[in-house]
Amino acid sequence: MNNYHDDTRGASEPHEHAAAGTEAHQALGEMPDTTGHDGRAHGTERTPRRGLTNAVHARELQSVIWLRTLLLADRFRVMRTIDVAVHCFAERPFKAALSAAQRAMRGLVKAKLLARYRTDRFMTVYGLTQRGVTWIQERGHAASASVRRVTDMTNPEHRLWAQFLVLCAEARGLHAMTENELAQKLARGFAKGLLTVCTKVKGRQQTRSLRPDAVAIEADGITWFEVDRSARGSDRAAALRSLVLSMGADTQLKAPLRRVVVLTRTDRIHARVIAALDRLVTETAGRPLEEGVRRLRRRANGVYEVQQTISQRLGAGSRLVDVLAGYVLVQALPVNLPRVRLDGRGGITPSGWFEENELPYRRPLPLGTWTRPASPLVGGNGPTGLPPSESSLA
């Protein structure tokens, strides 16, 4: 991985020169006050909306954005600009969020608090420098540099998408973890996996402990995320099958599994996952009505329900009924979002942002739509730089 610096005109993160006050406002994705002495904006009859800077000084908000961003770099060790757009500006329209995130990253790189790199797959990523660690420590937080680790990474795309989903879930107000964070939590209880399943590969049965690429904890249970960047081999296909047929089972987090979300990198991978689930629909449809049996049923394109047979008390006796155990959802990764250019070049549309009920996953109609994210920059007692993982679990 190489240190990367793009000075070409029209680049997605161009270099700009601005006065100190202007830079502080624009780092928040807002324009400075350009009104004249008569109270009217130069060249227009309307004055710009200052947003959060009406309540808090721009310099203070910029410090909050920088702190949240650097703590995020320390948490994940490597990150993209799109991560900052989600972590700090999820409540804004996509282009406004991306513009604010890009400007914040330029400021941090210019101050040498972050270092910019380009991967072997031409992805721009960032790592935390020692100067950035010192900046964080001066504000009362522990941190460690990650630039040496970032330089050793060749293709961290799978890792980056998993942490993107975690940030999207946190922007919706959920507690979420990456696989590495979950493994550390499970290790405290001497557990290896979130769920133990029985798989059958080439006629041999085996017991496996599974962990998701990312996990979110919702009010009714666990949402399990799988990032499929490549086609599943026999082992991974068997693991997905067993995972689906374990819907409703208790996990090591003391909450039942309610959703399995598979996010695919390409149309070909998407079609293979759908085909595998459709075969499972046919296979489970003929199962007898017995307690504990689960059946997969297709409800819409990429939406499946898992029905579980349970025993229900009826007067002095009981009867067997099917109940909804959870959902299996298959959708495409929003690979377009990191590739959107603010100058409009490339023709890539910014579809799939938070206002479209897409992130971190497309909720089925019975569950209702997502609520709109709120700004994390200003809390009830003023600005806060702490991410949800620190402020809510401290």
C-alpha positions in Angstrom: 0.0 0.0 0.0 1.3 3.4 -1.0 1.0 6.8 0.6 -1.4 8.7 -1.7 -1.8 12.3 -2.6 -4.2 13.4 -5.4 -3.8 16.9 -6.7 -5.7 16.4 -10.0 -8.5 18.8 -10.9 -11.9 17.4 -10.1 -10.6 14.7 -7.8 -13.1 13.4 -5.3 -11.1 15.1 -2.5 -9.6 18.2 -4.0 -7.3 20.6 -2.1 -8.8 24.0 -1.4 -7.5 27.1 0.3 -9.9 29.1 2.6 -9.7 31.6 5.4 -9.8 30.2 8.9 -13.4 31.0 9.6 -14.5 29.7 6.2 -12.6 26.4 6.8 -14.3 25.9 10.2 -17.8 26.3 8.7 -17.1 24.3 5.6 -15.7 21.4 7.7 -19.2 21.1 9.0 -20.7 21.0 5.4 -22.1 24.5 5.9 -21.3 27.8 4.1 -20.0 30.8 6.0 -22.1 34.0 6.4 -21.7 35.9 3.2 -24.3 38.7 3.9 -23.5 42.3 3.2 -24.0 45.4 5.3 -27.7 45.5 4.3 -28.3 42.0 5.6 -28.7 40.5 2.2 -26.4 37.8 0.8 -24.1 38.8 -2.0 -25.7 37.9 -5.3 -28.9 36.5 -3.7 -31.9 37.5 -1.8 -31.6 34.7 0.7 -29.1 34.3 3.6 -27.5 30.8 4.0 -28.6 28.5 6.7 -25.9 28.0 9.3 -27.3 24.8 10.8 -25.6 23.6 13.9 -23.4 26.7 14.1 -26.4 28.7 15.2 -26.2 26.8 18.5 -22.5 26.1 18.8 -19.4 27.9 17.5 -17.9 26.5 14.3 -14.5 25.9 15.8 -16.0 23.9 18.7 -18.0 21.7 16.3 -14.9 21.2 14.1 -13.0 20.0 17.2 -15.9 17.6 17.9 -15.8 16.2 14.3 -12.0 15.8 14.5 -12.3 13.9 17.8 -15.0 11.6 16.6 -13.1 10.9 13.4 -9.8 10.2 15.1 -11.5 8.0 17.7 -13.0 6.1 14.8 -9.6 5.6 13.2 -8.3 4.3 16.5 -11.3 1.9 16.9 -11.1 0.4 13.4 -7.4 1.0 12.6 -8.3 1.8 8.9 -11.2 3.7 7.5 -12.6 5.5 4.4 -14.2 8.9 4.0 -17.6 7.3 3.6 -17.2 6.0 7.2 -16.9 9.6 8.5 -19.9 10.6 6.4 -21.9 8.0 8.2 -20.4 8.5 11.7 -20.7 12.3 11.8 -23.3 13.4 9.2 -25.8 10.5 8.6 -28.7 12.9 9.1 -27.8 15.0 6.1 -28.4 14.3 2.4 -25.7 12.2 0.9 -23.8 14.9 -1.0 -23.8 17.2 1.9 -22.6 14.5 4.2 -19.9 13.4 1.8 -18.7 17.0 1.3 -18.4 17.6 5.0 -16.6 14.4 5.5 -14.1 15.1 2.7 -13.3 18.5 4.1 -12.8 17.1 7.6 -10.4 14.4 6.2 -8.5 17.0 4.2 -8.0 19.0 7.4 -6.9 16.0 9.4 -4.4 14.9 6.7 -3.1 18.5 6.4 -2.5 18.6 10.2 -0.8 15.2 9.9 -3.2 13.6 12.3 -4.2 11.0 9.7 -2.2 9.6 6.8 -3.7 8.8 3.4 -3.0 5.6 1.5 -4.1 3.9 -1.7 -4.6 0.1 -1.6 -3.6 -2.3 -4.4 -7.2 -2.2 -5.5 -7.1 1.6 -5.8 -9.1 2.3 -2.6 -8.2 5.4 -0.6 -8.0 4.7 3.1 -6.6 6.4 6.2 -4.6 5.4 9.2 -4.0 7.2 12.5 -0.6 8.8 12.9 1.4 9.2 16.1 0.7 13.0 16.0 -3.0 12.0 15.9 -2.5 9.8 18.9 -1.0 12.7 20.8 -3.9 14.9 19.8 -6.4 12.4 21.1 -4.5 11.8 24.4 -4.4 15.6 25.0 -8.2 15.4 25.1 -8.3 12.6 27.7 -8.6 9.4 25.5 -6.3 6.5 25.0 -5.2 5.6 21.4 -2.4 3.9 19.4 -1.1 4.6 15.9 -2.3 2.4 13.1 -0.3 3.6 10.0 2.2 0.8 10.2 -0.6 -1.7 10.1 -2.4 0.0 7.3 0.7 -0.1 5.1 0.7 -3.9 5.4 -2.9 -4.2 4.2 -3.3 -5.1 0.5 -7.1 -5.4 0.1 -9.1 -4.6 3.3 -12.4 -4.2 1.4 -14.2 -7.0 3.3 -13.2 -5.4 6.6 -14.2 -1.9 5.5 -17.7 -3.0 4.4 -18.3 -4.8 7.7 -17.4 -1.7 9.7 -19.5 0.4 7.4 -22.5 -1.7 8.3 -21.7 -1.3 12.0 -21.6 2.4 11.6 -24.9 2.5 9.7 -26.5 0.4 12.5 -25.1 2.8 15.1 -26.4 5.8 13.2 -29.9 4.2 13.5 -29.4 4.1 17.3 -28.5 0.4 17.6 -25.6 -1.2 19.4 -23.4 -2.9 16.8 -20.0 -4.7 16.6 -17.6 -5.9 14.0 -16.5 -9.5 14.1 -13.3 -8.6 15.9 -15.1 -6.6 18.5 -17.6 -9.4 19.0 -14.8 -12.0 19.3 -13.2 -9.9 22.1 -16.5 -9.7 23.9 -17.2 -13.4 23.6 -13.7 -14.3 24.8 -14.5 -12.8 28.2 -17.1 -15.6 28.6 -14.7 -18.2 27.0 -16.9 -18.6 23.9 -15.6 -18.8 20.4 -18.7 -18.2 18.3 -22.0 -16.3 18.6 -24.0 -19.4 17.6 -23.2 -23.1 17.5 -24.7 -25.0 14.5 -24.5 -28.4 12.9 -23.4 -28.5 9.3 -23.2 -31.3 6.7 -20.5 -31.1 4.1 -19.8 -34.0 1.7 -21.8 -36.4 3.8 -20.0 -35.5 7.0 -21.7 -33.7 9.9 -19.8 -31.4 12.2 -20.4 -28.8 14.9 -19.3 -25.3 14.2 -19.1 -22.1 16.1 -20.1 -19.2 13.8 -19.4 -15.5 14.0 -21.0 -12.8 11.8 -19.0 -10.2 9.8 -21.0 -7.7 11.8 -23.8 -7.8 14.3 -26.5 -5.4 15.6 -28.6 -5.8 18.6 -32.2 -4.7 18.1 -35.2 -4.7 20.5 -36.5 -8.1 19.3 -33.1 -9.9 19.0 -29.9 -10.2 16.9 -29.4 -9.0 13.3 -26.5 -11.0 11.7 -24.7 -9.5 8.8 -22.7 -11.5 6.2 -20.6 -9.6 3.6 -20.2 -11.8 0.4 -17.4 -10.4 -1.7 -16.9 -13.7 -3.3 -18.9 -16.8 -4.1 -19.4 -19.2 -1.3 -17.6 -22.5 -1.3 -19.2 -25.7 0.1 -18.2 -24.9 3.7 -19.5 -21.4 3.7 -22.7 -22.5 1.8 -23.3 -25.2 4.4 -22.7 -22.6 7.2 -25.3 -20.2 5.7 -27.8 -23.0 5.4 -27.4 -24.1 9.0 -27.6 -20.4 10.1 -30.9 -19.9 8.3 -32.3 -23.0 9.9 -31.2 -21.8 13.3 -33.4 -18.7 13.2 -34.9 -17.9 16.5 -32.3 -19.8 18.5 -30.6 -18.1 21.5 -27.1 -16.7 20.9 -24.2 -16.1 23.2 -25.4 -12.5 23.6 -28.5 -13.8 25.4 -30.8 -12.7 22.6 -32.4 -14.7 19.8 -31.3 -14.6 16.2 -34.0 -12.7 14.3 -32.5 -11.6 11.0 -29.7 -12.8 8.7 -28.7 -10.1 6.2 -26.5 -11.2 3.3 -25.0 -8.3 1.4 -23.4 -9.2 -2.0 -20.6 -7.5 -3.9 -21.7 -8.4 -7.5 -24.8 -9.5 -9.4 -23.4 -12.9 -9.9 -22.8 -13.5 -6.2 -26.3 -12.2 -5.5 -27.8 -14.6 -7.9 -26.0 -17.6 -6.4 -27.1 -16.7 -2.9 -30.7 -16.4 -4.1 -30.5 -19.7 -5.9 -29.2 -21.4 -2.8 -32.0 -20.0 -0.6 -34.6 -20.9 -3.2 -33.4 -24.5 -3.1 -33.7 -24.5 0.7 -37.3 -23.2 0.3 -38.1 -26.3 -1.8 -36.3 -28.6 0.5 -38.0 -27.4 3.7 -41.4 -27.2 2.2 -42.0 -30.9 2.5 -40.9 -31.2 6.1 -43.4 -32.8 8.5 -45.3 -30.7 11.1 -43.1 -31.4 14.1 -42.1 -29.2 17.0 -38.9 -27.3 16.3 -39.0 -27.8 12.6 -38.2 -24.6 10.5 -39.3 -23.8 7.0 -38.0 -21.1 4.7 -40.6 -19.3 2.6 -40.0 -16.7 -0.1 -42.1 -13.5 0.3 -40.5 -11.1 -2.2 -37.3 -10.6 -4.2 -34.5 -11.0 -1.6 -36.9 -11.4 1.3 -37.5 -14.7 3.0 -39.4 -15.7 6.2 -38.4 -18.5 8.5 -41.4 -20.2 10.0 -40.9 -22.4 13.1 -43.3 -25.0 14.4 -44.0 -24.7 18.1 -46.4 -26.3 20.6 -49.2 -24.0 21.7 -51.3 -24.8 24.8 -55.0 -25.2 24.0 -57.2 -25.8 27.0 -56.2 -29.1 28.5 -54.1 -30.1 25.5 -51.9 -28.5 22.9 -51.5 -28.0 19.2 -48.7 -27.4 16.7 -48.6 -24.0 15.0 -46.2 -22.2 12.8 -44.8 -18.8 14.0 -42.5 -16.3 12.4 -39.0 -16.9 13.7 -37.2 -14.3 11.7 -36.2 -13.0 8.2 -33.4 -13.8 5.7 -32.6 -10.7 3.6 -30.4 -10.5 0.5 -29.4 -7.2 -1.0 -26.5 -5.6 -2.8 -23.7 -3.7 -1.0 -24.0 0.0 -1.7 -20.8 0.0 -3.8 -21.9 3.1 -5.6 -21.7 5.4 -2.6 -17.9 5.5 -2.1 -17.5 6.1 -5.8 -19.8 9.1 -6.1 -18.0 12.3 -7.2 -19.4 15.7 -6.1 -18.6 17.2 -9.4 -21.0 14.7 -11.1 -18.4 13.0 -13.2 -18.7 9.3 -13.7 -22.5 9.3 -13.8 -22.7 7.4 -10.5 -25.9 8.1 -8.6 -25.9 8.4 -4.7 -28.8 6.0 -4.3 -29.1 3.9 -1.2 -28.5 6.5 1.5 -30.3 6.7 4.9 -33.5 8.4 3.7 -34.2 5.4 1.4 -34.7 2.8 4.2 -31.7 0.9 2.8 -29.0 1.2 5.6 -27.9 -0.9 7.3 -30.4 -3.2 5.6 -33.7 -2.9 3.8 -36.4 -3.5 6.4 -39.3 -5.8 5.4 -42.7 -4.1 5.4 -44.0 -5.8 8.6 -41.1 -4.2 10.5 -41.8 -0.7 9.3 -39.3 1.8 8.0 -36.2 3.1 9.7 -36.4 6.3 11.7 -34.2 9.1 10.4 -30.8 9.4 12.1 -30.2 12.4 14.4 -27.0 14.4 14.4 -24.4 12.9 16.8 -22.5 16.2 17.0 -24.7 18.0 19.5 -26.3 16.2 22.5 -28.6 17.4 25.1 -25.8 19.0 27.0 -23.8 20.4 24.1 -21.3 19.0 21.6 -20.1 15.4 22.1 -17.1 13.8 20.5 -17.7 10.3 21.8 -19.0 7.6 19.4 -22.0 5.5 20.5 -19.7 2.6 21.6 -18.0 4.8 24.2 -20.7 7.2 25.2 -23.4 4.6 25.8 -21.4 1.8 27.2 -18.9 3.7 29.4 
